[in-house]
Amino acid sequence: MVVANKTAANQQATDQYSRDHQEAKQTPVKRVVVAGGGTAGWLTAALLKKVIGDAVNITLVESEAIGTVGVGEATIPPIRLVNQVLGIDEATFLRDTKATIKLAIRFENWKQQGQQYYHTFGAPGKSMAFCHFYHFWLKARQQGLKHDLWEYDLNYLAAEAGKFARINAKDPVLELPFAYHFDASLYAKYLRKLSEGLGVKRVEGKISYVSRHKHSGNVKALHLENGHAIEGDLFIDCTGFRGLLINETLGAGYDDWSHLLPCDSAIAVPSERHENTAPFTRSIAHSAGWQWRIPLQHRNGNGHVYSSRYMSDSQAHDTLMANLDTKPLGDPKFIKFTTGRRRQQWYKNVVAVGLSSGFLEPLESTSIHLIQSAIVRLIKLFPHQGISESAVKEYNAQSKVEFEQIRDFLVLHYCLNEREDSDFWRDMRHLTLPDSLTHKMALFKQNGNLVREQNDLFLESSWLQVMYGQGLVPEDYHGLANSFSDEKTQAMLSSLYNIKREPLASLPTHDAYIQSMIDSANKTSVSF
């Protein structure tokens, strides 16, 4: 009897799976519903509509009464490609989002108090076949070279000088990669106008409950407080930490990474702008976390990320307010979070984008990038003819790897610290690290070998700058650096040292460049 019951139960489960799969497979995706606005919602709507066009109808549901987190104001260079795909004019974008240029992040007090280093979007030196520039630099350092690694990085030099302009040079040595700082709420507003112009339908209202199909368990409709129901074939969950669809409705599960990244709280406050706007983000380590300072045209964005296990909310508040460079412009806002990722970011007919998909603290400004990469991934695997198991599996596998690679890079900043001023920093040196990170660190320590895995967001130059900046110094350089004589190595380094400085004299100040872009936008009279 027991065997018979098990057999019947197994058959029932198999039949249910077959019905679920068949229903999803037989439902072409024509109606996409985005739950939630903000940067995640409107960037999703804009990109999907721009790329897929009239093949789908896109409806976005949001409520003006529900606020957004809106503290992510720093980006990384891929944002420029997204803006380009959307047809956004850069001058207008800079003006209307109060944006500034970002060349790097300056990490202060991370290795030891009083020390600092940069993670720039550039790369030191010059790319060479088989042997990276820094191996030649390591060789020269062993022979007494005094110049630091960043002295050969144009991004660093321009950031320190407070200068910027696009450099249209044929020589890649003179490239100046950049991203933006911007007001996230203004960016969302910009994207909303763009999306509606492309044909995205916006519905105002609070979601009171979510209905599901009886057999498949897929989401059927969002039911609003005003009685309206918004049905769809594919739903994008942009409801923030709550995860109304992916979590509360479908229960997709969550991988908690707080054992690796124990910061679980943040407090944010705007302050008056500086007289001179720096073209870089500052990340300033404190006793139980770190503080960001992001310069915009009209204000500074400030925040303190910390672990509540080591610091109370009131202590975090006092630490932030005592370390503001300028007068605060509002009341501090507290945010609580659990670092980690949704186990299945695409589950049934729901795809989680933004905070609903997971959260990695904004140490390397990856929050908005994770939004855009999720959308691009969905576009590549878009289920026009119906949701397939293979597409969902591939989407989730790629997102898992992406989150884990970024996680490892963030942990790297913490585990290599040499601070002795608090239990937090001492404990962070004794983390049980993922094997993937331990492997990268061991290779670099041996002779400077850097391993960048496939599709890793961060290039070798990024891993180099953080590893070396945090004090992980290779014991030797790669033997291929000996293919240059000592004299030739010194000559190459001297030449690159001078070449990297050549553009600086002609570059305008960062503020002058921003003003020139605003003036250009005003001439066109295009505004969102």
C-alpha positions in Angstrom: 0.0 0.0 0.0 2.8 2.4 0.9 4.6 1.7 -2.4 1.4 2.2 -4.3 0.8 5.5 -2.6 4.3 6.7 -3.4 3.9 5.6 -7.0 0.6 7.5 -7.3 2.1 10.6 -5.7 5.1 10.5 -8.0 2.8 10.1 -11.0 0.7 13.0 -9.8 3.8 15.2 -9.5 5.0 14.2 -12.9 1.5 15.0 -14.4 1.5 18.4 -12.6 5.0 19.2 -14.0 3.8 18.2 -17.5 0.8 20.5 -17.2 2.8 23.4 -15.9 5.4 23.0 -18.6 2.9 22.6 -21.4 0.8 25.6 -20.3 3.9 27.8 -20.2 5.2 26.5 -23.5 1.9 27.1 -25.2 1.5 30.7 -24.1 3.4 33.1 -26.3 4.7 36.1 -24.4 2.8 39.1 -25.8 2.0 40.9 -22.5 4.8 41.9 -20.2 3.9 43.5 -16.9 6.5 45.3 -14.8 5.6 45.6 -11.1 7.3 48.6 -9.6 8.9 51.8 -10.9 12.1 53.4 -9.9 15.4 52.9 -11.8 14.8 49.1 -12.0 11.3 49.3 -13.3 11.7 52.1 -15.8 15.1 50.9 -17.1 13.5 47.5 -17.6 10.5 48.9 -19.5 12.7 51.2 -21.6 15.2 48.6 -22.7 12.6 45.9 -23.4 10.5 48.3 -25.5 13.4 49.8 -27.3 14.9 46.4 -28.3 11.9 44.2 -28.7 9.6 46.9 -29.9 5.9 46.1 -30.9 6.4 42.4 -30.5 5.2 42.8 -26.9 2.9 45.2 -25.0 4.6 46.5 -21.8 2.6 47.8 -18.9 4.3 49.2 -15.8 2.4 49.3 -12.5 3.6 51.7 -9.8 2.2 53.9 -7.0 3.4 57.4 -6.3 2.6 56.7 -2.6 5.4 54.0 -2.5 8.9 55.4 -2.3 12.1 53.9 -3.7 15.4 53.3 -2.1 17.1 55.6 -4.5 20.6 55.8 -3.0 22.5 54.2 -5.8 23.9 57.2 -7.6 27.3 55.9 -8.9 27.7 53.7 -11.9 30.3 51.8 -14.0 31.2 52.3 -17.7 28.6 49.8 -19.2 25.9 52.4 -18.3 27.1 54.4 -21.3 26.3 51.5 -23.7 22.8 51.3 -22.2 22.2 55.0 -22.7 23.5 54.7 -26.2 21.1 51.8 -27.0 18.2 53.9 -25.7 19.3 56.8 -27.9 19.9 59.1 -25.0 21.8 62.4 -25.8 24.6 62.6 -23.3 24.5 66.4 -22.8 20.8 66.3 -22.1 21.3 63.3 -19.8 24.0 65.1 -17.8 21.9 68.2 -17.5 18.6 66.6 -16.5 20.0 64.0 -14.1 22.4 66.5 -12.4 25.1 64.0 -13.4 28.9 64.3 -13.1 31.8 62.2 -14.4 33.2 59.2 -12.5 36.7 58.1 -13.3 37.4 56.0 -10.3 36.7 55.1 -6.6 39.1 56.2 -4.0 39.3 53.8 -1.1 40.4 55.5 2.2 41.4 53.7 5.4 40.7 50.3 4.0 44.1 48.7 4.3 45.1 50.8 7.3 43.8 54.0 8.7 45.4 57.0 6.9 46.2 55.0 3.7 44.4 55.2 0.4 44.4 53.8 -3.1 42.3 54.0 -6.2 40.3 51.6 -8.2 40.1 53.3 -11.6 38.2 52.4 -14.8 41.5 52.6 -16.6 44.6 50.4 -16.5 48.2 51.2 -15.6 50.8 51.2 -18.3 50.2 49.6 -21.6 48.7 46.2 -22.7 51.3 43.8 -24.0 51.1 40.3 -25.5 51.4 37.5 -23.0 52.9 39.6 -20.2 51.0 42.4 -18.4 52.6 45.8 -17.9 52.6 45.4 -14.1 55.1 42.5 -14.3 57.6 44.9 -15.8 56.7 47.4 -13.2 57.2 44.7 -10.4 60.6 43.9 -11.9 61.6 47.6 -11.9 60.3 48.0 -8.3 62.6 45.2 -7.2 65.4 47.2 -8.8 64.5 50.4 -6.9 61.8 52.1 -9.0 60.0 54.7 -6.8 57.0 55.4 -8.9 53.8 53.8 -7.7 51.5 51.7 -9.9 48.9 54.4 -10.4 51.5 56.9 -11.7 51.0 55.1 -15.0 47.2 55.3 -15.0 45.7 58.3 -16.8 42.3 57.9 -15.0 44.2 58.3 -11.7 46.1 61.3 -12.9 43.0 63.0 -14.2 41.0 62.2 -11.1 43.7 63.6 -8.8 43.9 66.7 -11.0 40.1 67.2 -11.0 40.1 67.2 -14.9 38.1 65.5 -17.6 37.2 65.5 -21.3 36.6 62.9 -23.9 39.9 61.9 -25.5 39.6 60.9 -29.1 43.0 59.3 -29.3 44.0 56.4 -31.6 46.5 55.2 -29.1 44.7 53.0 -26.4 47.4 54.1 -23.9 45.5 57.5 -23.8 42.0 56.0 -23.3 40.1 57.6 -20.4 37.2 55.2 -19.6 34.4 56.8 -17.5 31.0 56.4 -16.0 28.6 58.7 -14.2 27.3 59.9 -10.9 23.7 61.0 -11.1 20.5 61.6 -9.1 18.7 58.2 -9.2 15.3 59.7 -8.8 15.9 62.1 -11.7 17.2 59.2 -13.8 14.1 57.2 -13.1 12.0 60.2 -14.1 14.1 60.5 -17.3 13.6 56.9 -18.1 9.8 57.1 -17.5 9.4 59.8 -20.0 11.5 57.9 -22.5 9.6 54.7 -21.9 6.1 56.3 -22.3 7.4 57.9 -25.5 8.3 54.5 -26.8 4.8 53.1 -26.0 5.0 51.7 -22.5 1.7 52.0 -20.6 1.9 53.2 -17.1 -0.8 52.3 -14.5 -1.0 54.1 -11.2 -2.0 52.1 -8.2 -1.1 49.9 -5.3 -1.1 46.2 -5.7 -3.4 44.6 -3.2 -2.9 41.0 -4.1 -1.6 38.7 -6.8 -3.6 35.9 -8.4 -2.1 32.7 -9.9 -3.1 30.2 -12.5 -4.6 27.1 -10.9 -2.5 24.4 -12.4 0.8 26.0 -13.2 1.1 28.3 -10.3 2.2 31.1 -12.7 1.2 34.6 -11.9 -2.0 35.5 -13.6 -2.7 39.1 -12.7 -1.8 42.0 -10.4 -5.0 43.2 -8.6 -5.0 46.8 -7.6 -6.7 48.5 -4.6 -9.0 50.3 -7.1 -10.3 47.0 -8.3 -8.5 46.8 -11.6 -6.6 43.7 -12.6 -3.5 43.8 -14.8 -3.0 40.4 -16.6 0.2 39.4 -18.3 2.2 36.5 -19.8 5.5 37.5 -18.2 5.9 39.5 -15.1 9.0 41.5 -14.0 9.4 42.0 -10.3 10.9 45.4 -9.5 9.2 45.8 -6.1 12.5 46.2 -4.2 13.6 44.3 -1.2 10.1 43.1 -0.6 10.0 40.9 -3.8 6.2 40.9 -3.9 6.1 38.4 -6.8 9.3 36.4 -6.7 9.3 36.1 -2.9 6.0 36.7 -1.3 3.9 35.1 -4.0 6.2 32.4 -5.4 8.7 31.9 -2.6 11.7 31.4 -4.8 14.1 31.3 -1.9 17.2 33.4 -0.9 20.9 32.7 -0.5 22.1 34.6 2.5 25.7 35.8 2.2 25.9 37.8 5.4 28.6 35.4 6.7 30.9 36.9 4.0 29.5 40.4 3.8 28.1 41.1 7.3 27.1 44.7 6.6 23.3 44.7 6.9 22.3 48.4 7.3 22.9 51.8 5.7 22.0 55.4 6.5 21.9 58.0 3.7 21.7 61.8 3.7 22.3 64.4 1.0 24.5 67.4 1.7 25.6 70.6 0.0 27.9 70.3 -3.0 31.5 71.2 -2.9 32.9 74.2 -4.7 34.9 71.9 -6.9 33.3 68.7 -8.0 35.6 65.7 -7.9 35.4 63.2 -10.8 35.5 60.2 -8.5 33.6 58.4 -5.7 35.1 58.3 -2.2 34.7 55.1 -0.1 35.9 55.8 3.5 36.2 52.9 5.9 35.0 53.4 9.4 35.0 51.1 12.5 32.2 48.8 11.4 31.7 49.5 7.7 32.3 52.4 5.2 31.0 55.7 4.0 30.3 56.8 0.4 30.5 60.3 -0.9 29.2 60.8 -4.4 29.5 64.3 -5.9 26.6 65.6 -8.1 26.0 69.0 -9.7 23.5 70.1 -7.1 24.6 68.2 -3.9 26.6 65.4 -2.5 25.2 61.9 -1.9 26.4 60.5 1.4 25.8 57.2 3.1 27.2 54.9 5.8 27.1 51.1 5.2 27.6 49.2 8.5 27.0 45.9 10.3 24.4 46.1 13.1 26.3 43.3 14.9 29.2 45.7 15.5 27.5 49.1 15.6 24.1 50.5 16.7 21.9 52.6 14.5 22.6 55.7 16.7 26.4 55.1 16.5 26.1 54.8 12.7 24.1 58.0 12.5 26.6 59.9 14.6 29.6 58.5 12.6 28.0 59.6 9.3 27.0 63.1 10.5 30.4 63.7 12.1 32.1 62.9 8.8 30.1 64.9 6.3 32.2 67.4 4.4 29.3 69.8 3.8 26.1 70.8 5.5 23.3 68.2 5.4 20.3 69.0 3.3 17.7 66.6 4.8 17.0 64.0 7.4 19.0 60.7 7.3 17.2 57.7 5.9 17.8 54.2 7.3 17.8 51.1 5.1 18.0 47.5 6.2 19.1 44.6 4.0 20.4 41.1 3.8 23.3 40.6 1.4 22.7 37.7 -1.0 20.7 36.6 -4.0 17.4 35.1 -5.0 18.0 31.4 -5.6 16.0 31.5 -8.8 15.8 35.0 -10.2 13.6 33.7 -13.0 10.9 31.4 -11.5 7.8 30.3 -13.4 6.7 33.4 -15.3 8.4 36.0 -13.0 11.8 37.5 -13.5 13.2 39.5 -10.5 15.2 42.6 -11.5 16.9 45.0 -9.1 16.6 44.7 -5.4 14.0 41.9 -5.6 16.7 39.7 -7.3 19.3 40.2 -4.5 21.5 42.8 -2.9 25.2 43.4 -2.9 26.3 46.5 -1.0 27.2 49.4 -3.3 31.0 49.2 -2.6 31.8 48.9 -6.3 28.7 50.7 -7.7 27.3 47.5 -9.2 23.6 47.9 -8.2 22.5 49.7 -11.4 24.7 47.5 -13.5 23.0 44.4 -12.1 19.7 45.8 -13.3 20.9 46.4 -16.8 22.7 43.0 -17.1 19.5 41.3 -15.9 17.5 43.0 -18.6 20.0 42.3 -21.3 20.1 38.6 -20.3 16.3 38.5 -20.5 16.3 40.1 -23.9 18.8 37.5 -25.2 16.7 34.7 -23.8 13.3 36.3 -24.3 10.5 33.6 -24.5 8.6 34.9 -27.5 7.0 31.5 -28.2 6.5 30.6 -24.5 8.7 30.0 -21.4 11.0 27.1 -21.8 12.8 25.2 -19.0 16.1 25.5 -20.9 15.9 29.3 -21.1 15.0 29.7 -17.4 17.8 27.4 -16.4 20.4 29.3 -18.5 19.2 32.6 -17.2 19.5 31.5 -13.6 22.9 29.9 -14.1 24.3 33.1 -15.7 22.9 35.3 -13.0 24.2 33.1 -10.2 27.8 33.3 -11.6 27.5 37.0 -12.0 26.4 37.6 -8.5 29.1 35.2 -7.1 31.9 36.9 -9.1 30.9 40.4 -7.8 30.5 39.0 -4.3 34.1 37.7 -4.4 35.4 41.0 -5.6 33.6 42.8 -2.7 34.9 40.4 -0.1 38.4 41.0 -1.4 38.3 44.5 -0.1 37.5 43.4 3.4 39.5 40.2 3.9 42.9 41.9 3.1 42.6 44.7 5.6 45.3 45.3 8.2 43.3 47.4 10.7 43.5 46.7 14.4 41.1 49.3 15.7 37.9 47.3 15.9 36.6 43.7 16.2 34.8 44.2 12.8 38.0 44.6 10.8 39.8 41.9 12.8 37.0 39.4 12.2 36.9 40.3 8.5 40.5 39.0 8.2 39.4 35.6 9.4 36.5 34.9 7.0 36.2 31.5 5.5 36.6 32.6 1.9 35.0 31.0 -1.2 37.5 28.7 -3.0 37.2 30.8 -6.1 38.5 33.9 -4.3 41.2 31.9 -2.4 42.5 30.6 -5.7 42.7 34.1 -7.3 44.6 35.5 -4.3 47.1 32.6 -4.2 48.0 32.9 -7.9 48.5 36.6 -7.6 50.6 36.2 -4.4 52.9 33.7 -6.1 54.1 35.8 -9.1 51.4 38.3 -10.0 49.3 36.0 -12.1 45.7 37.3 -12.5 42.8 35.0 -13.5 39.7 36.6 -14.9 36.9 34.1 -15.4 34.6 34.2 -18.4 32.1 37.1 -18.3 33.6 38.5 -15.1 32.5 42.1 -14.8 35.8 43.2 -13.4 38.9 43.2 -15.7 42.4 42.1 -14.6 43.3 45.8 -14.0 40.5 45.9 -11.4 41.6 42.8 -9.5 45.2 44.2 -9.7 44.4 47.5 -8.2 42.3 46.2 -5.3 44.7 43.3 -4.5 47.8 45.5 -4.6 46.0 48.5 -3.0 44.9 46.3 -0.1 48.5 45.1 0.4 48.6 41.8 -1.4 52.0 42.1 -3.0 53.3 39.4 -5.4 56.4 37.5 -4.2 57.9 37.7 -7.7 57.0 38.8 -11.2 56.4 36.7 -14.3 59.5 35.4 -16.0 58.4 36.8 -19.3 59.3 40.3 -18.0 62.9 39.3 -18.3 62.5 39.3 -22.1 63.3 43.0 -21.7 66.7 44.0 -20.5 66.9 46.2 -17.4 67.7 49.2 -19.5 64.8 48.6 -21.9 62.4 48.1 -19.0 63.5 51.4 -17.5 63.2 53.2 -20.8 59.7 51.8 -21.4 58.5 52.8 -17.9 60.0 56.3 -18.3 58.3 56.7 -21.7 54.9 55.6 -20.4 55.2 57.8 -17.4 55.6 60.8 -19.6 53.0 59.8 -22.2 50.3 59.3 -19.6 50.8 62.9 -18.5 50.7 64.5 -21.9 46.9 65.1 -22.1 46.6 66.6 -18.6 47.6 70.1 -19.6 44.9 70.4 -22.3 42.1 68.8 -20.3 39.5 71.2 -18.8 38.5 71.0 -15.2 35.7 68.5 -14.4 33.3 71.4 -13.6 34.2 73.2 -16.8 33.5 70.1 -18.8 30.1 69.6 -17.1 29.1 73.2 -17.7 30.0 72.9 -21.4 27.8 69.9 -21.7 24.9 71.7 -19.9 25.4 74.7 -22.3 25.2 72.3 -25.2 22.0 70.7 -24.0 20.4 74.1 -23.4 21.0 75.1 -27.0 19.1 72.1 -28.2 16.2 72.9 -25.8 15.5 69.1 -25.4 14.5 68.2 -21.8 12.9 65.4 -19.9 
